[in-house]
């Protein structure tokens, strides 16, 4: 079964400035790929591509790679993907996996057939000598990281690896140059929570935790949210904004936010509710003793397996941003 192309919905949820940056970078990448050797076109996939020389499902191949290589490991808020270069591998269970590189406006993501993942912030490539990407017969070297091409050697023409290195070097050079000159496209290497965006959905979609949240506007989340609403019984007339929950044999636990209140439930505990007017978005904090998040003096939010020592401060900042946004 073909994967759907979720890129249009992903882009639609982002602010206009980010969509404009995506369009400009897409054009830069298209100019480079248009002059690539014909044999190399087989491995190049562009956003929403409808005119691929070899594959009629190029748009879904691109989005699948973005999902498997970029979104699963993303480092920055609001990254926009502009290139997938790579190939698929199939395991003993006939499961297909995307391998290669996905380039966004901030990061180069690499996945090797062996499962090794690397994320190189574009800022780390500034000042590197050209070419940024070099090749031997079976290996691409990108900023000190290697990508083994041996499992797909039969797919490449004689100069395939060398042509790929030239192409990717040119694209990276031009994208980094554009981003370096763009005051709204900083190339720092530190993942940070960004300011609140236009809508709750846009802020979550742009965040590095997008896949963990449930949103009413996502068809895949609708059934889960309907079940949650039936069990937690939100106030009459309240509109659910988002939820972050986990299911166990003892029931669901986590948080849900409506336009009027924040709800939470810990395992084996009753549902708790606080009006949003009583919450200071900047006052959310972590209580290491109880291992909960302090929302107010009388309301604590449960912790989640996905929130760790590494991303806890990020989560607090993200939740604060979401609660500041108008419903």
Order of alpha helices (4+ residues) and beta strands (2+ residues): alpha-alpha-beta-alpha-beta-beta-beta-beta-beta-beta-beta-alpha-alpha-alpha-beta-beta-beta-beta-beta-beta-beta-alpha
